Amino acid sequence: MLLAVAGWLLAVPLGLAVAGALCADGPEGRPDGVFVANDIMAFGVIDGLRRAGVAIPGDTSLVGFDDLPQARWMASSKAAC
């Protein structure tokens, strides 16, 4: 299953909300991958999934869209909570 999320306003909080929804049903309800409309929203998804103990890319894959230079900082961080 793949989940696509779009939105620009309040991108980080929306990403956190998406991550919370993804984790609500436990590992069985989590998609294999998430595509978000922009990298800022991806930051929120990353933060929320890591808080829930989800490893990226181990448990769930994540793709952002606009290739911000800052996205490389998040991609290089391998820590999972």
Summary of the structure (lengths in Angstrom):
residues: 81
radius of gyration: 11.3
end to end distance: 23.5
largest distance: 33.2
contacts: 249
relative contact order: 0.22
helix: 42%
strand: 14%
